[in-house]
Amino acid sequence: MEASEGATSSPIEGIARLTPDKVFSAMGTARAGLTAGEASARQGRYGKNVIQSAKKKSQVLVFLSNFTHLMAILLWVAGIIAFAAGMPELGVAVWLVNVINGCFSYWQEHQADKATEALKKMLPSYVSVIRDGSEQKILVEDLVPGDVMLLEEGDKVSADGRVVRANGLQIDQSTLTGESNPVRKTSDAVLEEGLTHAETPNLVFEGTSVSEGNGRVVVTNIGMSTEFGKIASLTQNMEEKESPLQRQLDHLTKQITVFALCMGVAFFALDVAFVHNGLAASFIFALGMVVAFIPEGLLPTVTLSLAMAVQRMSKRNALVKSLSSVEALGSTSVICTDKTGTLTQNEMTVNHLWTPAREYEVTGVGYAPRGEIRADGRSYQAADDDDLRILLTGSALCSNARLIAPEKEGGRYTVLGDPTEACLLVSAQKGGLDLQEEQRRIPRVRELPFESRRKRMSTIHQLERPLDGATRVAFVKGAPNEVVRLSTKVRVNGEVVPMSDSLRSRIMNANDGYAEDGLRVLALAYRPIHRDEGGVPASVSEYDPQTIERDLTFVGLEVMQDPPRPEVAAAVEECRRAGIRVVMITGDYGLTAVSIARKIGIVRGSHPRVFSGPELERTSDEELRRALRGEVVFARMAPEQKLRVVENLQAMGEVVAVTGDGVNDSPALKKADIGVAMGITGTDVAKEAADMILTDDNFASIVSAVEEGRAVYANIRKFMLYILNSNVPEAVPSAVYLLSGGAVPLPLTTMQILTIDLGTDMLPALGLGSEPPEADVMSRPPRDPNEHLLNARVMRKAFLWYGLLGAVSSLGAFFFAQAAAGWVPGARMFGVGADLDPVYVRSTTMALAAIVFSQIGEVMNCRTEVSSVFSVGLLSNRQVDKGILFEVALIVLITLLPPLQGVFHTCPLTAQDYLFLVLLPPAVLLLEEGRKAIVRRHGHYDRNGVRADAASER
């Protein structure tokens, strides 16, 4: 709404740089909050705190769109032509196909755009504020800029704002940034330059949540002016994209229309010139041939095959929301993926411990306390090494996180609190510590919370047994450089020694080495507190950082990372073989991103280009596209920046798949050719914006989906080849009739042609849609999205080879039936001028049956491109087998049942006829097997159809 947009005019520029007192002044408010009158006035100026809904397309129009695309229009016209040609049964049948297909498509793809509603669900209904000097609960939509909002642990943040009071306040910003670690917030002024909004420690944002602590916030932006609202606006304003398959089907429809019309004109001219029928009769005959050349079964076959692919992909942990998205996966050339939870396990894990005495390796991954601590070729427990015991104990006790064991055997451990602290608990348990016993023996008596300014936190504990002569100790955990700066002593092999320059250098060199590998490092130190020590307050409640965090004894480092998923490296390598580039776009820091990218194979070079969010802001599109041609990693990205990367890749001609789980990802997911949301960690917003949802949040599942997408496109081409090749045996007999001047009666009636198009062809074609990927499908480069489904190679094979085999079979069967009744060349053929002649009816029945039986061989031929069908198993595709049984059963029924005989101009066939027919499938099959063998021999393929170069790559 316009009023809400006006909120951007609030005086909030540079508000992060102001002290809390100046924040109140800048926002025209006070610590006692707004008055009711002022709040009402501001609501009139800025509007309600709501996320606008985009204007939805009418469901009636959505439904009707399934009947008004090019292929549907072609079928409507075909029906009209059939009625005009005096074939009402054909017209009704064609229209019925269109209606059924349109309804099925609508039902399959009926996904209301709920992204905006999902955004609203993430927002609370009520919020606590201070107005007129007292705490009140108001509706979220009534918040206005200048309101003083109260936040408690577990609350969702209802508007953007500036923190003016923080008591251990931590905010989970994963919905906006995609990074799961809670962010500590402060009320201090922030003067640091180059920070993104999400990185600014005194700002909070709508749609995030309070994971720990409490605070007060002055509202700065509401509704569509919030970061949340801006993302909603980006998503709503995105134009609907057309998939490569939709573009191909539109092009194919145009090709078929032109081809059918040309054939109609040709047959009209031939009928007039050779058969000498009247113009009206010739025109009706030509209209019938136009209908015959339109593959009425193509559209429902494509739709049903895509639906079957969706079902198969769901078994591979990929839920596809849009049928056309299935094929688009097959032409994907770039995958833009986030890091946390997709490439990594989203479970911070300590993998190294370091003390001045030794370095330890920690095995095991994730929050399950399974693994061990190893050094010097053996396993260590806390009890084996005093320094290790203090490092593990102090780190675990100086933590506010909790590990929750799974309720069921084999379940996952979960975390309450900061994942960085949770992994410290896990490493302590791997060292043999009983955390509950340690908390009982060494109870906490005070906490000095983490502050971004100090970069550390401290907890004070009462000791059951003295440490360095003291019965009270402060454990200090934080950034290594800060902890080392405050340390005057070091613990080495159980002895406390003075901190020296060489020891300080050793510690910092170790820290730098880990940091360069993209690992996160926390240092632990302690201070024994002697009650009679000068400068220490008598009361624990008076302890503060100035009196406690000094003269520390350094203990060691805990080194951690969110480890890569074990199967991701192989999946990335498979992408590389398939010619698909993987680009990491993350909200994490550059060093960490490059480290993970290198470990899993996304980055191989020694100097990849690393873009940060602020750097990308200063980069032109031209320079960005140059960088995108090489190895590049994007770190600390804002939503609009991720969207910009996707747009530039698409401008370079790439087909882009994008993964995401947070609200911040939704614009890029919507813009991508394929948006892939996470099913476990993904927000509702991301899932609604995406085309596909991964039920296991695993990058490897994307690669499986790409493989399935490539197979789908190949299968669409296979059944298109199968459907189109029957046009030739439908057309050639009619051409023979014309060129003979009517001396050869019409070998196929229009209803018999329709029997092939809508009856016998359909189920075998659907069976081709379930054909598994061929052996080298992931060793081929991505398909050019501009490559046409119906290209010259497909047309040559369909019309000049497969179609020719079918035409010879059909005409051969027609003349076989004539000869069996006594016809000899040169004599008048049965049926000339007598449509109901029994011999003629049997001849047309044989012509129809011959096409059906030759199509049995053709469907087997279409299952593979160059490999032998015997290499994949002649009867291995159950759907094709069922289709063959169906078409044989159908031809038997329409020849035996009297009601159907009259409709389809058929009659019962003899045993001699069936003996002729059963010889056709093996003949057609073996001829094509011979051709494929020649192609393999001269095209460097093996018997399985794998190219020699592809095999060597594998």
N, C-alpha and C positions, 0 to 999 in steps of 0.2 A: 504494500500500500504506500501511497505517496508520503503520508505522514510519517510512516516508519522510516522511509528512506531519508527523511529529513533529519533523522538522528545523527547522520554523519556530520551535520553542521555543529554538533556539540563541541565545546572547547576542550578536546581531548588530545590534540596534537602534542606529542612530547610528554604525555602524562606520566610515562614510566620514569622520567628524569626528575620528577617532582618529589618532595618529601610528603608524607601523609597530610600534614597540615595544609600544604599548598594544593594538594589534590582536592580537598573539600572546597577550597576557595575557587579552584578552576572549574569545578562542576556545579558551583552555585548551591552548595549544600553544607551540612554541618554534621558533627558527630552525633547530634540528636536526630539526624535524618531530616527528610522533607516534612513540611506540614501537609495536611490532607488537601488544603486548597492549592498549594504549589504542585503537588503530585497530579491533581486533577487538571491543572492548567497545562502541565507538561504532556499529559496524555493527549490533550487536545492538539498539542503542537507536534508530538512525535508519533502518535498513534499507539496501537496495541502491540504488546510484545508477542507477536505471532509470526510463524513461518508461512508465507503466502503459498497458496496452492496454485500450481500451474493450471491453466484452462485445459480441461481434458477433452480429448476427441470423443464425440458421441459414439457409444457402443453400436448404435444402428449403422453409423458410417463405417466403423471398423468391420462390422459384419458384412456390409455391402461391398467393401473393398475386396473381399475374397471372390466376388463375382464380376469384378470390373477390371481386373488386370488383363494384359494382352492375350494370354492363352485362353482365359475364360471368355473374352470377347470373341475370339476365334471360334470357340465351340458354340457360342450363341448363334453366330452367323452360320456355322455349319448346320445347325438345326433348322434355321430358317430356309437354307438352301434345300435341305432334305424335304421340307414341307412343300416348297415350290416345285420340286422335282417329282412330286406325287408319291413320296415315301414317308408317310406320317409316322410309321413305326420307328424308322431310323431317327427322325427328328426328335421324337419323344425320348428315345434311348440316349441320344447325345446330350440332350438337355438334362436328363436325369443324372448322367455322369457328372455334369457340371455342378448340379445342385448338391449331390452327395459329397463331391470333392470340396466345394466351398464350405459346407457345414463342418466337414471333418477338419479342414485347415483352421477354421475359427475356433473350434473346440480345442484343438491341440495348442494353439498359440494364444489363447485367451488369457493374457497376463495383464491385468490392470496395472497401470503405472502407480505403484504405491510408495515410491521413493519419498515423496513429501510427507505422506502419512507416517512412514517409518521414522522420519525425522521428528515428527511431533510426538511419537510414542516414546522417544528417548528423553523427552523433556518432562519434568515433574509438573503436577497440577498446582501445587501451592509452594510458596516460598516465604521464609521468615525475613522480615525487614525491620528496621527501626524507623518509625514515623512519629512525629509529634513527641519525640523523646522516649517512646516506649516500644517494646518488641511487639510486632503484630504479624499475623499470618495473612497473606493476601494471595489472590490468584496470580499465577505466573504471568498471565497476559496483561496484568495491571502494573507490572514493573515499568519504571520510567528511568531515563538517565538522571543520575543524582541520588537515586535510592541507595541506602546503606543496607546491603544484603548480608545476612548471617549464614555462615557455612559451618556444618558439623560433619564428623566422619560419617560416610555413607550417603551424604546429600549429593544430588545432581545439581550442577551449576546452571542457573536459569537465564543468565545474560552474560555478556562480556563485561569485565570490570577490572578495576585497579585495587590490589590488596592494600589495605590500610592497617590491618592488624593480623598477625600470623603466629599461632601457637603450634609449632610442629606441623604446619599445614603442608600436606602433600596431595597433589592432584594427579589423577590418572587421565592423561591426555591422549590415550591410544586411539580414541575415536577420531581425533584430528590429525595425529602425527603417524599413527601406525606403530609406534614404539611403546612397549608394554611397561617400561620402568616408570613408576610414579615420579613426578617432578616436584621438588621441594620449592615452596613459595615463600617470599619474603615481603615485608612492607617497606623495605629500604628503597631509596631512590636508586635507579640503575643507570649508570652513566656510560657503560660499555657500548661501543659502536658496533654495527654490523650484525646485530642479533635479529633473528626473525621474531615475529610476534610470539610464536609458540615457545621460543627459547628465552623470552624475557621473563625473569623469575618473579616479577611483581604483577603480572597480568594473568587473569583467569578467563576461561572461555565457555560460552554456552555449550551444553551437550557433554561436557567432561564431568568427572565425578571426584568427590573428596575421598581419598583412600586412607587418610590418616590426619589427625589433628583438627584444628578449627581456626576460624578467622573471620574477619569482616572485610567486605569488598564494596567499593563505590561503583555503582553501575555506570558504564560509559556508553555502551551500545546495546540496542535491543532489536528484536525481530530480524528483518532482512539486512540490517546493517551490521549484525554480528558476523564473526568468522563463519559460524554455522550457516547463517542466512546467505552469505555470499556463496558458499558451496552449494546450497539448495538452488540459488539462482543460476549458477553455472550449469547444474544438472538439468534444470527445467528448460533452459534456453537452448539445449543441445538439439540439433536437428536429427530426426530419425535417419539412421544410415541404411543404405541398401546393401545387402550382402552380395558377394561375387556371384553366388548361384542365382539370385534374383536377376541380376544383370544378364547372366548367361541365358536364363530361360526367356527373358524378354527378347534377347537377340535371336535365340532359337525360334521363337514364335514368329518373328518377322521372316526368318529364313524359310520356315515351313509354309507360311502364308504365301510368299512369293512363289515357292516351288509348286504348291498345290494349284495356285491360279494359272501358272504357266502350263502345267500338265492339263488343266481343264481346257485352256485355249487350244492346246495341241490336239487333244482328243476331239474337241468340237470340230476343228478343221479337218482332221482325218475322217471323222464320221460323215461330214458333208462331202468330202472329196472321194472317198473310196466306197462307202456303203450307200451313199446317195439318199440318206434319210432327209426328211424335211428339217428346216431350220429349228422348228420348235422341238422336234424329237431329238435332234442332235444336241440342242441346248440342255434339255433335261438329262440326257446321257452324260454330257460334260459336267453338269452340276453333281451328278452322282459320283463321278470320278474325283471331283474336287473333295467331296466328303471322304472318299476312300483314302485319299492321300493325307488327310489330317489324322495324326495318331491320337485318337480320342483317349486312348489308355495311358498316354505318356504322363499327363498331369497327376492323375490319381496314383500312378505307379511311383512317381517321384515323391509325392507326399507320404505315401505309406512306407516307402523305403527309408525316408528320413525319420519317420516315427519309429521304425524298427531300430534304426541306428541309435536313436535317443535311448531306447530301452537297453541296448547293448552297452552303451556308454555309462548308464547308471550302474551297471554291474562293475564298471571300472572306476567307480567313485567320482563320476562326473555327471551332474544333473544339468541337462541342456533345456533352457526355457524357450528357445525359438528354433523351429525346425531348420530354417535356412542357416542358422549359425553352425550347424554340424559340418556342412561342407566348407564354410569359411575357415574353419580350423585347418583344413588340409592345405590351404594356400598361405598359411601364416609364415611370414619370413622373419619377423622379429617378435620376441617375447620380452616385454618390459615387466620385471618382477620386483616386488618389494623383498626385503630381507627377512625381517623378523616373522617367524612362524611359517613361512613358505619355504625359504631356503634353509632356515635354521629351525631348531626345535622349540623355540620360545620358552626355553627352560635354562636360565643361567646356571652354569656349572663351573665349579672350581676345578681347574685342571693342573695347577702348579701351586706349590707352597714354597716360600723362600725364607730362609733364616741365614744369618751370617755364617753359620756352620755348614749348611748344606742346602741343596735344592731338592725338592720332592716332586714326584709326579703323582697325580691323583687320577685313578682310573674310574670308570663309570660315567654315565651321562644322565643328566636330568635330575629331578628332585627325589627320585627313589634313592634311599641311602644304601645303594649296592655298589661296591667297589672297594679299593684299598689305596693306601698311601705307600709309595715305594721310593726307595733311594738306595744307592750303593748295591743294587742287585737283590735287595730283600724288602720285605714288607715291614712297615713301621706302624705301631700303635702309639697313642698319646702317652701311655705309660712307659714307653721305651726311651723317650727323649723329652727332657724337661722343657727345652725351648719350644718344641712342637706342641707339648701339652698346653703351655701358656698361650701360644698363638691360637690354637683351636678353641680353647676355653674362653679366652678374652673376646675373640671375634664373635663367638656364638652368644655370649652374654651381653655384648654391646650391640644388640640387635632387637628390633621390635617385630620382626616377621614371625609367622607361625607356619609349620608344615602340617598339612592335614592328610592323614593316611587314607588310602582308598577304602571304601566300605566293602567292596567285593574283591575277591582274590583276582589278581591280574589287572586291577584298575590302576588309574593314574593318581600319583600324589598331586595335591593342589597346594596353593600358597595363599596365605592371607598376609598382605603387606608387601614390602619392597622385595622383588625377586632377587635383587643383588644381596640383600641380607639373608634371604631364604637359603641361598646356596651355601652360605657360611655355616648354617645349621647342618646341612647335608655333609659337608667336609668334616665337621666335628664328629658326626655319627660314624663316618667311614674310619675315623681315627679311634673308634671304640668308646667314645664318650656317651654317657647317659645324660641327656640334656636336662631331664626333669630332676635328676639327682644333683647335677651341677647347680641348677637354679635353687635347689633346697639348701645346698652347702654354702653357696655364695650368693645370698639374696641381694637384689638391687635395692638401694635406698634412695637413689636420686638419679635423674637423667638431665644432662645438658644437651638439648636437641640440636640436630644438625642445622647449620645455617650456611647459606651459600657464600656468605662473606668469610666465614671461618673455614669452610670446606672440611668439616669434621664434626663428630659427635662424641660425647663422653657419657659413660654410666659409672656410678659409684656403687661399690658393693662392700658388704660386710663379710669378712673372711672367717672361715671356721679354723683354718690354720694360718699362721702368719706368713706373709710373703715379704722378703727382704726386711724382716723385723717389724712389719706393720700389720695391723688387723683390719685395715680398710684399704681398698685399692680403687683407683680410677682407671678404667680401660678407655683408651682413646683410639678411635678408628676414623680414618679419613684419607684424603689425598696424600700420597707418599711425600711430596715435597713439603707440605705443611707439617706433617707429623715428624719428619726428619729435622725440620728447622727447629722444632720445639724440644727435640731429644738431646740430652746431655750425656746419656749413658746408653750402652748397648748390651744386650744379653747374648753371650757367645758360649756355647757348650756348657750351659748351666751357671756360668760366671758373669757377673755384671762388671763391665769394663767401661772406661771413659770413651765417649764418642770422639773419634779422631777424624782428620781430613780423609785419610785413606779409607776408613770404614764408611764415612759418609759418601765418598766417591763410589765405593763398591755397591752400596745400596741403590744409589741413583742410577748407576750403570745398569744394574739388574732391572730396575723399573723402566728405564728407557728402552731396553731390549724387548721387554714384554709389550710395551706401548707400541713400538714399531711393528709388532706382529698383530696389532689391532686388538690386543687383550686389555681388559679392564683390571686395574690394580688398586687394591686397598692396603694401607699399612696399618699395623697395630702397634701401639706402645702402651705402657702402663706407668702409673705413678703410685708408689706406696704412700699412703697418707698417715702420717704420725700425728696423733692427737695433740701432742705438745709442740708441734712444728710451728714456727713463726709464720705469720701470713695466712694461715689456714683458719677460716671462721670456726667458732665453737659449734655452731649449729649446722647440720647438713643442709637445711633449707636455705642457708645463706651461701652455699657453694655456687661459684659462677666460673665462667671460662677463664677469667683473668687470674683467679687464685688457684685453680686446679690444673689447667692445661699448660704446665710448665715443668721444667726439670724432669722430662719424661725419660723412660727407659725403653728404647726401641727393641721390638721383638722380631718382627718379620713381615712378609708380604703374602697376601692371598690374591692369587691371579685367576681370573675367571673370563668366561665368554659364553655366549649363546651358541652352542655347537651346531655345525651344519647337520642336516638330516643325512643319515648314512647313504641313502639311495640317490641323493641329489647329484653327486659328482658324475655318476653313470648316466643320469638323465641329461645333464648338460652336455656330456660327450656325445650322446645320441643326437641331441639337437645340432651339435657341430657337424656330425656326419650327414644330417638331413639338410644342411645348408641354412639352418635357422640360427640367427644371432640372439644371444640372451643379454639384456641390458638391465643392470641393477639400478633401481631408483628407490632410495630409502630415506627415512627421516633421521637415521643414525649418523654418526660422524664419519668423515672420509677415511681415516686410517682403519677403523673397524670394518667399514664396507669393503675396502680394497683387500684387506686380509681375508675376509670370508670369500670374496670373489675369486681370489687367487687359489684358495684351498679347494674350491669346488670346480675350478677350471673355466670360469667366466672370463677371467683375465689371465693371460699367459705372458704377455710382454713385460719388460722390466719397468716401463714408464707409461702406465695408462693415464689418460686424461681424467682428472677428478674434478667435477663441478660441484661447488657448494651452492646453496640457494642464493646468497648475495652475489656470487660470481656470475651465476646464470642471468641474474637481473641485468648485469652490465654487458651481456653478450648478445650480439646481433643474431638474427635467424640464420644468416649466411654462414657466420662463424660456427654456430651450433651445428649446422648440417655438415660442415667439414669435419667437425669433431665426431659426429655420429657415424662417420664412415670408418673410424678406427675403434680401438678399445677405449671405452669410456664408462665411468661410474658416476652416478648422481647421488649426492649426499645432502642431508638437511634440506629436503625439498618441500616447498609449500604446495597446496593442491593445484593452484593455477600454474605453477611451474611444471609439475608432472604432466598436466594437460598440454602445456606448450611443447614438451618433449614429444608427446604422442602426435600432436598436430604436425610437427616438423618431420617426423619419420613418415607419416602418411603423405606429406608433400613430396617426399623423396621417392614415392611409389611403393613403399613397403606396406605389407598387410600386417597390422599390429595387433597382437594379443597383449592385454594388460591384466596383471593380477593385483588384488587389493582386498583389504578387510575393513578399513576404517571409513568414516564419513569423508575424510580427506581424499580418499581414493575415488569417490563416486563420479566426479566429473570426468576423470580419465577413463574410468570403466565404461561410462556412457559413450564417450567419444571413440573409443577403440573399435576396431573391426570386430574383435572378440573381447568382451569384458569378462574376467574370471574372478569370482568372489570366493572367499574362504567360507566353508560351511560351518566350521566349529567356532572359530574366533571372529568371523565376519559379523559386522553390524547388519541390521535389517536394511539400512540404507544402501550399503554396498551390494547386498544380495539382489535388491530390487533394480539397481542400476546395471547389473551385470547380465550377460547372455548365458553364462554357465556358472555353476556353483560346484566347488570341489568339496565332497563330503568328508575328505580326510585331510584337507588343508595342505596337500603334498604336491610340490612342484612336479614330481615324477608322474603324477596323474595327468598333468597338462600334456606331457609328452605322449602318454598313452592316448589321450583324446586327439592329439594332432595325428597320430598314426591312424586312428579310427576315421578322422576327417578325410585324410588322404584316401583311405579305402572307400569311403562313401562316394567321393568324386569319381574314382575309378569305376565303382559299381554303377553309378548313374550313367556313365558313358557305356558300360557293358550292356545294361538293359536298354539304353537308347539304341545301341547298335542292334540289339536283338529285335526291338520293336520296329525300327526303320527298315530292317532287311526284309520284313514281310510285305512291305509296300511293292517291291519289285515283282514277286510272284502274284500279287493282286493286280498289278498294272500290265505286265507282259501279256497275259492271256487276253486282256481287253484290246491291247495293241494288235495282237494276232488277228482278232476278230475284225478290227478296223482295216488292217492292211490286206486282209483276204477279201475285202469288199463284202463281208457277211457270209462268205462261203464256209468259214469256220464259225459255228455258233458261239455265243458268248460263254466262255468256260466257267465263269464265276458270276453269281448274281450279287447285287449290292448287299443284301442281307447276309449272304455268306461271307462277304468281305468284313461286314460288321461283326460277325461271329469270331473272326480272327482277331480283330482289333480290340474288342471289348470282352471276349470270352477266353479263347484258348491262349492268347498271348499274356494275359494279365498275371496269373499265378506264377508261371515260370520266370517272368520278368521280376516279380517281387522276390523270388528266390535268389536271383542274381544280386539283389540288394543286400542280402545277408552273407555274401561271399566274404571270407576273411581276407585280410591284407595279403598281398603277394610278398614273396620273400624279401625283395629289395626295396619295399616301399619307403623305408626310412633311410635309404642310401641315395635317394634321388633328391635333387634340389627342389625347393618349393615351386609349385606350379605358378606360372605367370597368370595373375588374375584376369588378364586381358585375353588369355587363350580361350577360344570358343569351344563349347561342348561339341558342336557339329563342325568339325574342320574337314579339310580335304581328305586326310587319311581315313577318318571315320566314314566319310561318304563313299570313298573308293571301296572300302571293305564291305560296307552295308549293301551298296547297290551293285557293284561290279563283281563281287565274289560270293558273299553269303546270299544276297538276293538272287544272283544268277543261278546258284545251286537250287534254291527254292523254286524259281521259275521253271527250270528244266524238269524238276520233280513234278510240279503241278501239271505242266503241259503233257509230260510223259504219261501221267496217270489218266489224264483226259483222253488222250489218243489210245491208251491201253484199253479203256472201257469201250471206246468206239470200235476198236479192232476186235475185241472179244465178242461184240454183237454182230460181227460180219462186215464191218466197214473196211474198205481197202482204199489206198491212195488213188485219187482221181474220181472216186465215187462221191455221190452226194452224202454229206454227213447227217447223222441222225440229229434232229432238233432244229434244223434250218427251217424257220417258219412255223415251228411247232414246239412251243415252250414246254408242253406237258408230255412230250414223247418220253416213254419210260427209259429208253436208252440214253437220251439226252440228260434226264434227271440223274441217272446213275453216273454219267460222265462228269456232271458238275459236282456230284457228291464225292467222286474220286479225286477231282481237282482240289476240292476243299480239304479232304482228308490227307492228300499228299502234302499240302502245305503244312498241316498240323504235324504230320509225322516227320517231315524234314526239319521242322522247327525243334523237334526233340534233339536231333543232332546239333542244330544251330545253338541251342541254349547251352549245351555242353561245350561247344566251341567258344562261346562268349565268356565262359568262366575264367579263362586265363588269356593274357595278351599274347605271350610268346612261349610260355612254358607248356609242357604237355599236360593235358587234363588228367592223365593217368598219374602224374606226379603228385597231384593234390587229392587224388581218390575219385574215381568216376562217380561213386554214389555217396560222397562225403557231405554233400550239401543236401540236408533233408528237405529244406524248403523247395529246392529245385525238383527233387524227386517227387514231392507231393504235387507240385505244379504239373509235372509230366503226367502223373496218374489222373489228375483232374482233367487235363485237356483230352486225354484218350477217352475218359469216361464221358466227357461232354460230346465228343464226336460220335460215340456209340449211341448216346441217348437221342441226339437229334436225327440220327438215321433210323432208329427203331421205333420211336414214339410217334404215332400218326399225327397228333396235334402239332408237333414240332416239325414234322416232315413238310406240312403245308406252308408253314411260315418260312422255313429255310430252304425249300426246294430240294429236298433230299429223299433218299430211299435206302432200304437195307442193303448192305454190301455182302458179297459172297466170301467164302473162304479163300478163293483164288485172289480176290481183291485185297484181302488182308495180308496174304502172303507177299504180294507186290509191295504193300505199304510198309511192312516190318523190315524190308531190306533197305529202305531209305535212310533211317537214322544212322546205322553203321557206315553206310556209304558216304554220307555227308561228313560224319565225324572223322573218318579215316582220311578223306581228302584234305581236310583242314589240318589234321595232325601232320600230314606230309608237308604242307606249306610251312607250318610252324617249325618243323625240323630243319628245313632249308634256311629259314630266318635265323634260327639259333646257330646254325653252322657258319653262316656268313656274317652274323651280327655279334659274335663273341658272347653268346649266352650259353649257360649250361642247361641241362634237361629241366631244371626247376625254374628256368626263366630268370636267373640272376645274372646280371652282366658281369663279365670278368673283372672290370675295374671296380664295380660295387663289391664284389666278393673279396677282392684284395683289400679294400678299405676296411672291411669287417675283420 
